[in-house]
Amino acid sequence: MCLDGYITTQFAVSTAWSLPDPGEYEVFAKDRVTTSTFGGHISTLNNFVAFTYGENTGARVAFHSIPILSDGSLLQPIESVGDLSRRGESSGCIRVQPDISELIWDTLAIGDPVTVLT
C-alpha cells in the first residue's frame, strides 16, 4: 500500500494467472462479507474491496481474505498466501491473509485509486 507516493505496507497475495490486467482502477464497492460460487463450491469472502470486473464473467474483482468454505475451513492455508505454486487458484481476485484484508478494508474507501502492476 502507498501513501503520498511512498510504500507504507507490503504483503503477500495469491492471484489468478491473468487477472486483473495491469492498470489504474478505483474502488467502487465494499462488502464486509459476500459469497462466491466460483471454483465449484460456495465460499465466504470477508473484507471484499472491489475495484474492477472480470473480462470473461463480469464478476467483481476485489481484494479479500482467503475464502472460507461452507464447513468453516479455509480454501488455502494462511501461510500459503504469496506462494507462487498457488498462482492461478484465484478466479481473478486478490487473496490476502485475514489481518491484511482488515487493513485493506480499513484503509481503502470508495473512489480510492488501485494500481495493478505486473
Secondary structure, 3 states (H helix, E strand, C coil): CEECCEECCCCCCECCCCCCCCEEEECCEEEEEEEECHHHCCEEEEEEEEEEECCCCCCEEEEEECCEECCCCECCCHHHCCCHHHCCCCCCCEEECHHHHHHHHHHCCCCCEEEECC
